[in-house]
Amino acid sequence: MPRGNPQNLKSNRERTEENVREITRKGGIASGKARRDKKNLRLALEALLEKRAVDPDTGRKMTGAELITLKLYEQAVQGNVKAFEVLRDSIGQKPIEKVMLAEVDQTVIDEVESAVYDDGEEGNGNDAG
């Protein structure tokens, strides 16, 4: 729901073609700027992760990514569950999250899951004939 005064909003059908064109042009410019900003941030972070750094505890030289991984590992070993979850998720071991959006009979869910996770056996919906 829009904030402010919804009665002051106009649909594009109520605007002139020229006004709609100007609004979409401004949106396109803002979108391009946001994409460039995100790309620049990503490139800067990648450069920092590749940069060599010295571990203040051991004096070993390593990349920023290695140092961060080591510090996350140390935190996880000390019992920091969030650090463990970040490490686990980073190596592709994140558990599957199931979200129920509507009430559905459990047998329907079981049938769908068996079709999805069937590993190429009969009934997976990928049969050629």
C-alpha positions in Angstrom: 0.0 0.0 0.0 1.4 3.4 -0.9 2.5 5.8 1.9 1.3 9.4 2.1 -1.9 10.4 0.3 -3.0 7.6 -2.1 -5.7 9.9 -3.5 -3.0 12.1 -4.9 -1.5 9.3 -7.0 -2.2 9.2 -10.7 -2.1 6.1 -12.9 -0.1 6.3 -16.1 -3.4 6.2 -18.0 -4.3 9.6 -16.5 -1.0 11.1 -17.6 0.1 12.5 -21.0 2.3 10.3 -23.2 5.0 12.9 -22.8 4.8 12.8 -19.0 4.9 9.0 -18.9 7.9 9.0 -21.2 9.8 11.5 -19.0 9.0 9.5 -15.8 10.2 6.2 -17.4 13.3 8.0 -18.7 14.2 9.2 -15.2 13.6 5.7 -13.9 15.9 4.2 -16.5 18.6 6.7 -15.6 18.3 6.0 -11.9 18.3 2.2 -12.6 21.5 2.5 -14.6 23.2 4.5 -11.8 22.1 1.9 -9.3 23.6 -0.9 -11.4 26.9 1.0 -11.9 27.1 1.6 -8.1 26.4 -2.0 -7.3 29.1 -3.1 -9.9 31.6 -0.7 -8.4 31.0 -1.9 -4.9 31.3 -5.6 -6.0 34.6 -4.8 -7.8 36.0 -3.0 -4.8 35.0 -5.8 -2.5 36.6 -8.4 -4.8 39.8 -6.4 -4.9 39.9 -6.2 -1.1 39.3 -10.0 -0.8 42.2 -10.7 -3.2 44.5 -8.2 -1.5 47.3 -9.7 0.7 46.9 -9.0 4.5 48.7 -10.0 7.6 46.9 -11.9 10.3 47.4 -9.8 13.4 47.3 -12.9 15.7 49.8 -15.1 13.8 51.7 -12.7 11.5 51.0 -15.0 8.5 50.4 -13.3 5.1 47.1 -14.4 3.4 44.4 -13.0 1.2 41.6 -11.0 2.7 39.2 -13.9 1.8 41.5 -16.4 3.6 41.7 -14.1 6.7 38.0 -13.6 6.9 37.4 -17.4 6.5 39.9 -18.1 9.3 38.3 -15.5 11.6 34.8 -17.0 10.9 36.2 -20.5 11.6 37.7 -19.3 14.9 34.4 -17.7 15.9 32.4 -20.9 14.9 34.8 -23.1 17.0 34.2 -20.8 20.0 30.4 -21.5 19.7 29.2 -18.6 17.5 26.3 -20.3 15.7 25.9 -17.5 13.1 29.6 -17.9 12.1 29.0 -21.6 11.7 25.9 -21.0 9.6 27.8 -18.6 7.3 30.6 -21.1 6.8 28.2 -24.0 6.2 26.2 -22.0 3.7 29.3 -20.9 1.9 30.4 -24.4 1.2 26.9 -25.3 -0.2 25.6 -27.3 2.8 22.7 -25.0 3.6 19.6 -27.0 4.4 16.6 -26.8 2.2 14.0 -24.3 3.6 10.4 -25.3 3.2 7.7 -22.7 3.3 4.0 -23.6 3.4 1.9 -20.9 1.6 -1.5 -22.7 1.7 -3.1 -25.6 3.4 -2.5 -28.6 1.2 -3.0 -32.3 2.1 0.3 -33.9 3.2 -0.1 -36.7 0.5 0.0 -34.0 -2.2 3.3 -32.6 -0.8 4.7 -36.1 -0.5 3.9 -36.8 -4.2 5.4 -33.6 -5.4 8.6 -34.2 -3.3 9.0 -37.7 -4.6 8.6 -36.5 -8.2 11.2 -33.7 -7.7 13.7 -35.8 -5.8 13.2 -39.1 -7.7 16.7 -39.2 -9.3 15.5 -40.2 -12.8 13.3 -43.2 -11.9 9.8 -43.6 -13.2 7.2 -41.0 -12.4 9.5 -38.0 -12.3 7.7 -36.3 -15.2 10.7 -36.4 -17.5 9.8 -39.6 -19.3 10.1 -39.2 -23.1 7.1 -41.1 -24.0 
